[in-house]
Amino acid sequence: MSLLLTFYGDDFTGSTDALEVLASAGVPTILFLTIPTDAQLRAAAGARAIGIAGISRSQDPAWMDANLPAAFARMKALEAPVFHYKVCSTFDSAPSVGNIGRAAEIGRAMFGARPVPVVVGAPALGRYVMFANLFATAAGVTYRIDRHPVMSRHPSTPMDEADLRLHLARQTRLGSALVDHIALNTLPPEELRRRVLDADAGLVVIDTVDAATQTVVGRMLWPGEDGRPMFVIGSSGVEFSLADRWRELGLVPASVETRRPEPVDRIAVLSGSCSPITELQIRRALESGFTGLPLDPQALIASTAAMDDAAQRAVDVLAEGGSPLLYTALGPAAGAAAGAAAGAAAGAAAPVGEDAIAFNTRLGERLGIMFRDILRRSGVRRAVVAGGDTSGHVTSQLGLYALSYRAALVRGCPLCLTHSERPEFDDRELALKGGQMGGETFFSHVRAGTA
């Protein structure tokens, strides 16, 4: 079977979001956690979509320059019709951290210097783009992204500009054009595609406001007669749009039965998220019988003993049939306090710039080593990691080379099956939850298989 799509996710939770959309559309998909070897690609010969989960969302442009070209080249060599640089649907990024504009420059150098479609709206996730302005839904209320109660105050990449063209202008010298929803509703897909490819700009933001415009976007993105691969930047709205087009063309099944997970008696949860949504989820889980194990980020970085102690407590809880929930923060205030403590230890107000990236990377590595020890010693079959950046750093320490789709939990956060050459980490169930994903009883539902 020929490949339909390749993609690179700028964080692990976003990568599993794309994995879910593809698998739910009946597209066999494998998500590699590093650049795949020839042998691993041969083993994935039945896949029709292949992705690489990355961590560029939490890195600076120098890291992107050093790491993205090799990953992009590996995916380009597979000759799929579309290559997708997958970003979060809230588009949070900054010139120094997770620079989407720099990723666009690298992609254009690799795939050809023609305009790059930017598709961020994903109506199924409560994300909408209208006249290039991004809107996101939280707790049933839709906000312009610069008024969003969470993303406008993100600790490292606050979204203080809703117009994606202006937001990108801070990150790249590439100009941005727009194909708005009026054009989507009035012009044929061939003309819309020409508007993108003939645009006098390096980037073309495309509105997506509802299911109808999503379907038109899919017709635009799917390659025309020129046969050249399309390099696209965007959220899982890209996969939603393409899936609509593939169904129209009979390339995927018209419908796919949703798979749900079986209940389990215990799970292990690790959270590095500072999101107020995750804070609420943690509090509800503690009320529902989870055993809370708060973690001190400074102590974890400074002392192996602190890591060992936390791991032992979690293993003890699991041995008694309980579900440990280890967390580094309860909401934004706790996250800010931890950052201030880290800054004080370094003789500064708080980690910023390269110092913040280094601190978060080091913390993520330590959390990953600790969680690896918990999974190995306990044998627990289902686990959750919360936090986009945390998921990338932690999962990288687990000895996995790939993930595939196991079952549906909540939109944007599937239950995945692990693939590892180490038997103790192979064939386990893992959910990677972004800070904004899931309802308040998320962790209990993951355990019960009812989320």
N, C-alpha and C positions, 0 to 999 in steps of 0.2 A: 504494500500500500504506500502511495506517495505521501510525502510530508505536506501538510497544509500550512504549518506555522512553526516558527522558532521564536523564542523570546528570552530576554534576560531581565530578571526582576531586581529592582534596586534595594529590596529587602526581602526577608524570607516570608513574612506574613503576606505581603503582596504577591509573592510568587505562588504561594499555595492558593491564593484567591484566583489567580489566572488558571491554575491547575483545576480548581473546582469547576469554573465556568466551562472549560473545555471538556472535562470528563462528563459533566452533566448534559452536554450536548452530544454525547456519544463519540467523542474524539479520544482514542487511547493516547494517554499523555504520560511522559516520564519527566520528572523534575530533578536534574542533577544538582548537587550541592557544591561541586567544583567543576572546572572545565573537564568534560568527559574524555576518557581515553578511547582509543580505537576499539578495544575489547568491550568496553561498556556500551559504546554506540552499537556494536554488532549485537549485543544482548538485547538492545532496545529496538531491534529492527521492526517490530510490529507497531511501534508508536507512530501516530500521525501528527503529533506535536511534541516538540522537545524544548525544554527550558533549562536555564541555569539560574539558580537562586544566588543573588549577590548581596553585598552590604554597602553598595555605593551611596545609598541614601544617608548613611552616617559618616561618609568620608569626604575629604577635600578634593579639589580638582587635581592636585598632584597625584593623589592615589588613583583617581580615574585615569589619568594619563598613563600610569604605570600598569594598570590592571584591565581596563575595559577593552583595549584593542585586541588582546589575545582572545578574550571571550567572544567578542564580536566576530573575529575572523573564524573561530571554530564554528559558530552558528552560520556564518555566511557560506562556508564550505559545504553545508548540508543542502544548499540550494532550494530552500523552501520559498514559496511565492511571497511570503510576508515575514519580516523580522520585526519584533515588537520590543522596544525598550519600555518595560513595564514600571510605572510609577504609581504612587498612592493616589487614590481618587480625590484626596484633599490637596494634592499638589504641593504640600509643604516642602520647601526647599529654600536654599539661600546661596549667595555667591560662594561662601566658604564651606558650606555643608550640604551635600546632596545636590550639587549644582546640575540641574536638568539641562540648562543651556550648554554646559560643557559636554554632557553626554551627547547632545544633538550634534555638536561640532565633530566629535569623534565618530559618530555614526555616519555623518555625511562624508567624512573622509574615507570611510570604509565602503559604503554602499553607493557612493556617487553624489556629487554636489547638486542635488535638485531639492526642491522644497519638501519639507518633512511634515506630514499631517500630525497634528496634536489633538488627540481625542481623549478628553478627560471625563465627560459626563457619563454616568452609568445609572440610569433611572432606577434599575432594580436595587441599587444600593443607596438610593436617596441622594444622588449626586447629579447636578444639572448644570449645563453651560448655556447661557443665553446672551447673545451679543458679546461673547468672549468672557463674560463674568461668571465666576463659579459660585454655585450655591450648594449647601450641604444640609441634610436633615439630621437633627439630633433630638431625641425624645419626642418625636412627632412634630417638631417645629422646624421649618426650613429657613436657614439663614444665608445671607450673603457671606462668603467665607471670611471676610474681614470683620464680620460681626458675630461669627460663630463662637459660642461660649468656651469651646476648647481650643480649636485650631488657631483662633486669633491670638491666643496666649500660649502657644506651644513653646516649651522652654528653650529649644534650640533653633527652631525654624518657624517663628510665628508668621501666620498668613495675614499680613496687614494690607494687602492689595488684592482685590477680587478680579480685576481685569488681567487675564492670563498673559496678554501681550505686554502689559507694563511689568508684570512680575518677571517674565522671561527677559525683558530688556535689562534687568539688573544683573543677569547672569551670563549674557552673551551679546556679542555685537551683531548677531544674526537678526535681521528684521522679522517682524511677525505680521502676517495678513490674517484675514478672517473669512470663513464661509459661514454665514449666519443661518439661523433656522428658517428664515423666509426663503432664502435660496434653496434650502433643502426641500422645502415643501412645494416649490414651483418649477425647478429645473430638472431635466433628466440626469441620471447618474453619470452619463458620459460627459456632459457639459460640466458637471460639478467636479469630476475627476480632472478635466482639463484646467479648470480654475485653480486646482491645487498645484498641478505639475507645471503650469505656466505662470504661477504667481511670481511677482518680483520681490520675493522675500525668502529667507531660509526656512522659516517656520510658518505653518498655516493652521491656526486654531479653528476647529470645527465645532459648531454648536451641537449639543445633544440635549433635548429637553423632554423627550417622551419616547415611547416605543416606536412610533412611526419614524421619527428622525433617526433613531438608532438603526432601523432597518435600512434607510437610505445611506447612512454612513457605511454600512457593510458593503453595499453595492459599489460605493466609491472606492473603498480600500482594496477590494478584491482585484487582482491584476487584470489589466486589459490585454490587448493584443500585442503590446510591445514585449511582454514576457520578462521585463526587468523586475527584480525583487523590490518590494515596497518596504522602506524603512519607516516605521511608525513609532511615535512616542505617545504614551497615554496610560490610562487606568485599565482595569478589566473591561471597561466599556468597549475596548478594541475587540476583545474576545466575544462579548455579547453581540456586537455588530456583525462580526464575521460569521458567527454561528447562525444568525438569521439568514445571511447570504448562502451559506453552505446548505442549509435546509431547503432554501428555494431551488438550489441546483441539484438536490438529491445526493450531495456528497456526504451527508451525515443522516442518521435516522430522523424521521419527522418528530419522534418523541422518545424519551428515555425514562424508564422507571427510576424514581428516586430511591437510593439505597439509604437505609437508616442503620445506625450502629446498635449492637446488642448492649444491654446494661452490664456493668461490671460492679463489683463490690467495693473497689478502691481505685483511686487514681493518685498520681503525684502531680502537683502544680507548682510551677516556679514563675513568679511575676517580677519583671523589672520595669513595669509600666508605671508612669506617674499620672496617667489619665484619670480624671474624676469618674469616668465610666468604669474603669477597672477597679477603682477604689470602692465603688458601690458594689461591684460584683464580689470583691473580696469580703466585704462586710456581710453580704448576704450568705456567702459560703460559710463563714465562721458561725453564723446563726443556724446553719443547716448541718452542723456536725463536723465540718472540716477542722483540722487542727492547725491553727495559725502559728507560723514560725517566722517572726520578723527577723530580717537580716540587716546588719550594719555594713554598708558598702565600704567604709574606711577600714573596718576590722577585717573584712574579707580580703582586701588588697594587701593589708599589712601583715596578715598572719595566716599561715597554713592551718594553725590550730583552730581558728575560727571557722574555716571551711570544713574541717574534719568534724567539729562539734555539730555544726548545722546538719551535715550529712548523716551523722549518727542519730540525731534526734528524728530526722525524717525516716530513716530506715526502721527505727524503733516503732514509730507510728504505723508504718505499713505492716510491720510484723504482727501488730496487734489488730490488724484489719481496718485501720483508719486511713484517712486520706490527708496527707500533709499538704499545707499550702504555704510555701516559702515566698516572702515578698520583701523587696527592698524599700518600698514606699507605699504609703496610703494617700494617694492623691498628689496634686501639684505642690501643695505647701510642704509636704514631707520631702518631695523631690528637690525643691528649692533649698530646704534646710540641709539635705545631704550634699548638695553642690556647694553651699556656703562652707560646710565643714571641710570638704575636700580642698576648697580654696584656702581656708585658714591654715590647713596643714602644709600647704605649699607656699604660704606667705602672701597670698593674694585674696581678693574679695571672693572669687569663685572661679572655677575653671572656665576659660573662654578659648575660642579658636582651637588651635592645635592642642592646647592643654586639655580642653574638654573632650576632644576626640580621643586623645591618648588615655584619659581617665576612663571614659566609657568603654573603650576597647579592652582595657585591662580588667575592668570590672566584669565585662561580659565573658571574657576568657575564664576568669575565676569562677563565675557562676556556672559556666559550662563544665568545668572540671568537677565541681561539686555535684552537679546534677548527674553527670556521667557516673560518678561513684554511687549515687543513690539508685539509679536504674540498674546498674550492674549488681549491686549487693542485694537489692530487694526482689528483683525479677518481676516488678510490676509491669503489666502489659500495656497500660494506657497512661499517657502523660500529656500535660498541657504546658506550653511556655507562652507567657503573655508579654507583649511589648515587641514592636517591630524590630528595633535595633537589637534588643536582648535576644530575640529568637535567632537572628543571624549568628551572633557570637556564640550563643549556647549550643545551637545545633552543630556548629562547626567543630565542636569538641566531642561530639558523640560517636565519632567513627562511622558516620553514614556517608554513602556516596550518592544516594538518590531517595526521592519520595515518590509515591504514586497515590492515587485517590482510593480511599477506603469507603467512606460514607459521608452523608450530609449532616452537618450540625446546624450552623446558622449561615446565612448568606455571607460569603466572603471569608469564612473560616471552616474548611472541611476537616474531617478526620482523615489523616494520611497514614499510609503504610510505609514503614521504614525499610530501607535496603542497605545492608552492610555486609562486608566480608567477615565481620566478627559475629559469630552466632549469638552472642549475648545481647546484641543490639539489632539483630535482623528480625523482620516480621513483627515489629511492635507497632502500636497505634500512637500517633502523635498529632496533636492539634497545635497550630501556631496562631495565636490570637493577637491581632492588632489592638492597640489601646482603645479604639472607638467601636470595636466589634462586639456584638452579642447583647442580650438582655441582662437584667440584673441577677438572674438566677443561672447564668451561663455555666458556671463550674459544676453546679449540682446536676444540670441537664446533661453535661458531657459524661458524668459518671452514670447517669440513669439511661443514657442513650436516647434522650427525648428532646434534645435541643433543636 
